[in-house]
Amino acid sequence: MNMTKLYKPKFGTNALKTLVFVLAGTLIFSSCKKTTIIEYNEAGSNAGTGTGTTPVKPIVEVATGSITVNTRWTKDNIYRLNGFVRVGRDVKNKAGLAAVEGVTLTIEAGTVIIGDRETKGTLVVQRGNKIIAEGTASAPIIFTSERSAGLREPGDWGGVVLCGKASNNQAGGEAELEGAYEGWHGGTNDADNSGILKYVRIDYAGTPVFPNQEVNSLTMGSIGSGTVIDYVQCSYGLDDAFEWFGGTVNAKHLIAYRGLDDDFDVDFGFRGTVQFAVGIRDANSADQSGSNGFEVDNDASSTNVTPYTSPQFSNVTIIGPKKDATKTISTQFQNAMHLRRNNKIKIYNSVFTAYPNGLFIDGATTLANAANGELVLKNNVLAGVDGWGANGYGTGGTTTFPNPIGVETKSTGNVGAQTIDVWFKTAAFANETYPKWGDLGIDGSIFDLGATPKFTLNTGSILLAGANFTGLTGFDVVTHRGAFGTTDWTAGWANFTPQTNVY
């Protein structure tokens, strides 16, 4: 039988169960007591398109391999990724097969895509091809686990991988993404266009390809500035939420929610601009490699290779796991910012709190970049946790230069002639430190599990003013520091309880 679509009906648990196939345009019904390829849910679909004994959205099985013609996925189906599903084909992927470029996968607003757990379902957009996944605030596109509500886990499937032709700093100008799953990226076109991700959620991704080599929730390999990344949420991933390997793509409105490793990981010469981003952690979920808000490298060896990792971030809010002094957190949590290996990042108008350490500038080359004004931190706020540690933040006195008013910074040396805490508080940089996050006007619900946080700042918050964009380009000019002012840009499309969702 040439089965092209499988309907996954949702019935009461004691009802007869029905398979619905599409064969040559004809619906065929087949009753059975039980089958391992059907999942049922008593509540019907999330959209209310079926209840009780009515079949709802069909499951379209997307086979491992390459999509080689323009393809459209629609919201009336659910699409299951089996193994590594590729949009196009890279010339380096398969010996003897020609590259396939110019293919576009279009995903309609409101569509749900699930990843097969057993085969590590993953979507890879190869170089020279595009994804147009443009949801709306009322109908986001959702990539998630195939498992039922209540059973989903980080790493249930792979994730979304975009490979582009912009430049990076790897030998020969190209590289394969971690895990050796043929995610080749890199080239010379910094304006390359890999498509659109807008109003998209990515939940429970990050399957290990090999031990300690997981797919990120959203991986961006040498993506060019022609690509649109806006309103994207990555939740409960087993590795990093967002990772950039080189490239020049710009992004806005990013949510990294309760992932395992780093919220924002930057490598291999990424040079884009990112504005309005928030990272929130789960107190019990951290990676054995150490979990950070930012983890930033030029390359793995701290070498002087160009282009340097030198992105610009503004209006970021990093919320660590430690809400109060009594909260127990994983010992694997490290830094709100771990800036290392010769990078030249610029971070402006941003807020960091509730990590064991606030800022760590790591390595002689990175310290030299800070001294030379190439690694820049301006108009940022570090805040401690009330009563945590001898100085109100972290473990108190265990780092190189504990801040006397409550925020710890550390480094592997000085920035020029200055200690790291003195450098950070240089008057021209306008950075500020506060003993506790409660001083900032952040609502405490932003730490809490099981409910939608209040992201907007409380009345009278010091963060409602003070942003400074003098001399900067490529940013929206706003008055507030951090990701939010008086407007919650997560409303309508983001979701902070994906475990309970029924699709």
C-alpha positions in Angstrom: 0.0 0.0 0.0 1.4 3.4 -1.0 0.5 5.3 2.2 1.2 9.0 1.9 -0.5 10.4 5.0 -1.4 8.9 8.4 -4.1 10.5 10.4 -3.5 10.4 14.2 -7.0 10.5 15.6 -7.6 11.4 19.3 -10.2 9.3 21.0 -11.3 8.4 24.5 -9.0 5.7 25.8 -11.7 3.0 25.8 -13.0 3.7 22.3 -12.3 1.8 19.1 -9.4 3.3 17.4 -9.4 4.2 13.7 -6.6 4.6 11.2 -7.3 7.0 8.3 -5.1 6.8 5.2 -5.0 8.9 2.1 -4.5 6.6 -0.9 -4.9 8.0 -4.4 -7.2 10.7 -3.0 -9.6 8.2 -1.3 -10.1 8.0 2.5 -9.8 4.4 3.8 -10.9 3.6 7.4 -9.5 0.7 9.3 -10.6 -0.2 12.8 -8.3 -1.8 15.3 -7.9 -2.4 19.0 -4.3 -1.1 19.4 -1.4 0.0 17.3 2.0 1.4 18.2 1.9 4.1 15.5 -1.2 5.9 16.8 -1.3 8.2 19.8 -4.6 9.2 21.4 -5.7 12.0 23.7 -9.0 12.2 25.4 -9.2 16.0 25.1 -9.3 16.3 21.3 -7.1 18.8 19.5 -5.8 22.1 20.9 -7.6 24.0 18.2 -10.9 22.3 18.8 -11.1 20.6 15.4 -12.2 17.3 16.9 -13.4 15.8 20.1 -14.4 12.4 21.4 -14.7 10.1 18.4 -13.9 12.5 15.6 -10.5 12.1 13.9 -8.5 15.4 13.9 -5.3 16.5 12.1 -3.5 13.9 10.0 0.2 13.1 10.7 2.3 13.5 7.5 5.4 11.4 7.8 8.4 13.2 6.4 11.1 10.7 5.5 14.8 10.9 6.1 16.5 12.5 3.2 16.4 15.6 1.0 13.4 17.7 0.0 14.5 18.6 -3.6 11.5 20.6 -4.9 9.6 23.6 -3.5 7.3 22.2 -0.7 4.5 23.7 1.4 3.4 22.4 4.8 0.0 23.5 6.0 -1.7 23.9 9.3 -4.4 21.3 8.6 -1.7 18.6 9.0 0.9 17.8 11.7 4.3 16.9 10.1 6.6 14.3 11.7 10.4 14.6 11.0 12.0 11.1 10.7 15.7 11.3 11.0 17.6 14.1 9.4 15.2 15.8 6.9 17.1 18.2 4.7 15.9 21.1 2.5 18.1 20.8 -0.5 21.4 19.0 -0.7 24.9 20.2 0.0 27.5 19.1 -2.5 29.6 17.8 0.4 26.8 15.6 1.8 26.8 12.6 -0.5 29.6 11.4 -2.7 28.5 11.2 -6.3 25.3 13.3 -5.8 25.1 16.8 -7.1 24.2 19.7 -4.9 20.5 20.8 -4.9 20.0 24.5 -4.3 17.1 27.0 -4.7 14.6 24.8 -2.8 12.2 26.5 -0.5 10.2 24.9 2.3 7.2 27.1 3.2 5.4 26.4 6.5 2.0 28.0 7.0 1.2 29.9 10.1 -0.2 27.7 12.8 1.5 24.5 11.6 2.8 22.0 14.1 5.9 19.9 13.3 7.0 17.1 15.6 10.3 15.2 15.7 10.5 11.4 15.8 12.2 10.5 19.0 13.7 7.1 17.9 15.3 8.4 14.7 16.4 11.8 16.2 14.1 13.8 13.9 15.9 17.1 12.8 15.2 19.7 10.2 18.4 20.9 8.3 18.2 23.7 5.7 21.3 23.2 3.6 23.3 26.0 2.0 21.7 27.7 -0.9 18.1 26.8 0.2 15.5 28.5 2.3 12.8 28.0 4.9 9.9 30.4 5.0 8.4 29.7 8.4 6.4 32.9 9.1 3.8 32.4 11.8 1.8 35.2 13.4 1.3 36.3 17.0 -2.1 34.4 17.1 -0.9 31.4 15.0 2.8 30.6 15.7 4.6 27.8 14.0 5.5 25.1 16.6 8.3 22.6 16.4 8.0 20.1 19.3 8.3 16.6 20.7 6.1 13.8 19.3 5.2 12.6 22.8 2.0 13.3 24.6 1.4 16.1 27.1 3.1 15.2 30.4 5.6 12.9 28.8 7.9 15.3 26.9 11.5 15.7 27.8 14.5 17.8 26.6 16.2 16.0 23.8 13.1 14.3 22.4 14.1 15.3 18.9 16.9 17.2 17.1 16.1 20.8 16.4 16.1 23.3 13.6 19.4 23.9 11.8 20.1 26.7 9.2 23.2 26.5 7.1 24.2 29.5 5.1 26.9 30.9 2.8 28.1 33.9 4.9 31.7 34.0 6.1 33.1 32.5 9.2 36.7 32.2 10.6 37.3 28.5 10.0 40.0 27.1 7.8 39.0 27.4 4.2 36.0 29.5 5.1 33.7 26.5 5.8 33.0 24.0 8.5 30.7 21.1 9.5 28.5 21.7 12.5 29.2 19.8 15.7 27.9 16.2 15.6 29.1 15.5 12.0 25.5 15.3 10.6 26.6 17.0 7.4 25.6 20.5 8.4 28.2 22.2 6.2 28.2 26.0 6.3 30.2 29.0 5.2 31.1 30.9 2.1 31.7 34.5 1.0 28.2 36.0 0.7 27.5 37.9 4.0 24.1 39.0 2.6 23.0 35.4 2.0 19.4 34.6 2.6 18.3 31.4 4.3 14.7 32.5 4.7 12.5 33.5 7.6 11.8 32.2 11.1 9.2 34.5 12.6 6.7 33.7 15.4 8.2 30.2 15.8 8.5 28.0 18.9 11.0 25.2 19.3 10.4 22.9 22.3 12.2 19.8 23.7 14.9 19.7 21.1 18.6 18.9 21.5 19.0 15.2 20.9 22.5 13.9 21.3 24.0 12.9 17.9 27.0 11.5 19.7 27.9 11.6 23.5 28.3 15.3 24.5 27.5 16.4 20.9 23.9 17.5 20.8 21.9 19.5 18.2 21.0 22.9 19.6 17.4 24.1 19.6 18.2 26.6 16.9 21.6 26.3 15.2 22.7 29.0 12.8 25.8 28.1 10.7 27.1 31.1 8.7 23.7 32.6 8.2 23.7 35.8 6.2 22.0 39.2 6.8 19.3 38.5 4.2 17.8 36.0 6.7 15.0 37.1 9.1 15.1 35.7 12.7 12.4 37.4 14.8 10.1 36.3 17.6 11.6 32.9 18.2 11.3 30.9 21.4 13.5 27.9 22.3 12.3 26.0 25.4 13.5 23.0 27.3 16.3 22.1 25.0 19.0 19.6 26.0 21.8 21.8 24.7 22.1 25.5 23.8 19.0 27.5 23.0 20.5 29.6 20.3 24.0 29.1 18.8 25.6 31.2 16.1 28.6 29.7 14.2 29.9 32.6 12.2 27.6 34.6 9.8 26.0 38.0 9.9 22.3 37.4 10.5 20.5 40.0 12.7 17.8 38.8 15.1 15.2 40.3 17.4 12.7 39.1 20.1 14.4 35.8 21.2 13.4 33.7 24.2 15.7 31.1 25.7 13.5 29.3 28.3 14.8 26.7 30.7 17.3 25.0 28.5 20.1 22.8 29.8 23.3 24.4 28.5 23.9 28.0 27.4 21.2 30.5 26.4 23.2 32.4 23.8 26.3 30.7 22.5 28.4 32.6 20.0 31.4 31.2 17.9 33.4 31.2 14.7 33.2 34.9 13.8 29.5 35.8 14.2 29.0 39.5 13.6 25.3 40.1 13.6 23.1 42.4 15.7 20.7 41.0 18.3 18.1 43.1 20.2 15.4 42.2 22.7 16.4 38.8 24.0 15.6 37.1 27.3 17.2 34.0 28.9 15.5 32.3 31.9 16.8 29.2 33.7 15.5 26.2 35.6 17.2 25.8 39.0 17.6 22.1 38.6 18.7 21.9 34.9 22.3 22.7 34.0 24.8 21.0 31.8 27.9 19.0 33.0 30.0 21.4 30.9 28.8 24.3 32.9 25.8 26.5 32.0 25.9 30.2 31.2 23.7 33.0 29.9 26.3 34.0 27.3 29.2 31.8 26.2 31.3 33.5 23.6 34.4 32.4 21.7 36.3 33.5 18.7 37.2 29.9 18.0 38.1 26.8 20.1 41.8 27.7 20.3 41.6 31.4 21.1 43.5 32.2 17.9 43.8 35.4 16.0 41.6 34.3 13.0 39.3 36.7 11.2 36.5 37.6 11.0 36.5 37.9 14.8 33.4 37.0 16.8 32.2 40.5 17.3 28.4 40.7 17.4 26.4 43.5 19.0 23.7 42.7 21.6 21.4 45.2 23.2 18.4 45.0 25.5 19.1 41.5 26.8 17.7 40.2 30.1 19.5 37.2 31.6 17.7 35.7 34.6 19.7 33.0 36.4 18.3 30.2 38.5 18.7 31.7 42.0 15.6 33.6 42.9 16.4 33.9 46.6 19.0 32.7 49.1 17.1 29.7 50.1 16.7 28.4 46.5 18.8 25.3 45.8 20.3 25.3 42.3 22.5 22.9 40.3 26.2 23.3 41.0 26.8 23.3 37.2 25.6 26.9 36.9 28.4 29.3 36.2 28.2 32.8 34.7 25.7 35.3 33.4 28.4 36.1 30.9 31.4 33.9 30.1 33.4 35.8 27.6 36.5 33.9 26.5 38.9 32.7 23.7 39.7 36.0 22.1 36.2 37.2 21.3 35.2 40.9 20.7 31.6 41.0 21.6 29.7 44.2 22.4 26.8 44.2 24.9 24.7 47.3 25.6 21.7 48.2 27.7 21.3 44.8 29.2 20.5 43.2 32.6 22.0 40.2 34.3 21.2 38.6 37.6 20.9 35.4 39.8 24.0 33.5 38.5 26.8 32.3 40.8 29.0 34.8 39.0 28.0 37.8 36.9 30.8 38.5 34.5 33.8 36.3 33.7 36.4 37.6 31.2 38.5 34.6 30.5 42.0 34.5 28.9 44.8 36.8 28.1 43.6 37.5 24.5 40.1 38.3 25.7 41.4 40.6 28.4 43.6 42.4 25.8 40.5 42.9 23.6 38.7 44.6 26.5 41.7 46.8 27.2 41.8 47.8 23.6 38.2 48.7 23.5 37.3 45.9 21.1 35.3 43.9 23.7 32.7 46.4 25.0 30.3 46.4 27.9 28.3 49.6 28.2 25.1 50.7 30.0 24.6 47.3 31.5 23.3 46.3 35.0 24.5 43.5 37.2 22.4 42.7 40.2 22.8 40.2 43.1 20.4 38.1 45.1 19.3 39.2 48.5 21.3 37.5 51.3 23.1 35.0 49.0 26.8 34.8 49.9 28.9 36.9 52.2 28.6 39.9 49.9 25.0 39.3 48.8 25.8 37.4 45.5 27.3 34.1 44.7 29.5 32.3 47.3 31.2 35.5 48.5 34.9 35.8 48.3 35.6 32.7 46.2 36.1 34.7 43.0 39.1 36.8 42.1 37.5 40.2 42.6 34.3 40.1 44.7 32.3 43.3 44.3 31.8 45.0 47.7 28.2 46.0 47.0 26.9 42.6 46.0 27.8 41.5 42.4 30.8 39.3 41.7 33.0 39.6 38.6 36.1 37.6 37.9 38.8 37.2 35.3 42.1 35.4 34.6 44.0 38.6 34.9 43.7 42.4 34.6 42.2 44.5 31.9 45.3 46.6 31.2 46.3 48.0 34.5 42.8 47.6 36.0 41.2 44.8 37.9 38.0 43.5 36.3 35.6 45.1 38.7 37.3 48.5 38.4 37.3 48.2 34.6 33.6 47.2 34.5 32.7 50.3 36.6 34.7 52.7 34.5 32.6 55.9 34.4 32.5 56.2 30.6 31.0 52.7 30.4 28.0 53.6 32.6 27.6 50.1 33.8 25.8 49.7 37.2 25.7 47.1 40.0 23.0 46.5 42.6 22.9 44.3 45.6 19.8 42.4 44.6 17.4 42.1 41.6 14.5 43.4 43.7 16.2 46.8 43.4 15.6 46.8 39.7 11.8 46.7 39.5 11.8 43.2 37.9 8.7 41.2 38.8 9.6 38.0 40.8 7.3 35.9 38.7 10.0 35.8 36.0 11.7 33.1 38.0 8.7 30.9 38.6 7.8 27.6 36.9 4.3 26.7 35.7 2.9 30.1 34.8 3.4 32.9 32.3 5.8 35.4 33.8 5.2 39.1 34.1 7.8 40.5 31.8 7.0 44.2 31.9 8.8 46.2 34.5 7.1 47.3 37.7 6.0 50.9 38.1 9.0 53.0 39.1 11.6 50.6 37.9 15.0 52.1 37.3 15.3 50.1 34.1 12.5 52.0 32.4 15.1 54.7 31.6 18.8 54.9 31.0 19.3 53.1 27.7 21.9 54.8 25.5 22.4 54.2 21.7 24.8 57.0 21.0 27.1 56.0 18.2 25.3 52.7 17.6 23.5 51.6 14.4 21.1 48.8 13.6 19.1 49.0 16.8 15.6 50.2 17.6 16.1 53.2 19.9 14.2 52.6 23.2 14.5 54.2 26.7 14.5 51.0 28.7 17.4 48.7 29.7 16.9 45.0 29.4 14.5 43.1 27.1 11.3 44.7 28.3 9.8 48.0 29.2 6.1 48.6 29.4 5.3 46.3 26.5 5.3 42.5 26.6 6.4 41.3 23.2 5.9 37.7 24.1 2.1 38.0 24.4 0.0 35.8 22.2 2.6 33.7 20.5 5.1 32.5 23.3 4.2 29.7 25.7 5.8 28.9 29.0 3.9 25.7 29.9 4.6 23.5 26.7 4.4 20.3 28.7 0.6 20.6 29.0 -0.1 21.6 25.4 -2.2 19.3 23.3 -1.7 19.5 19.5 
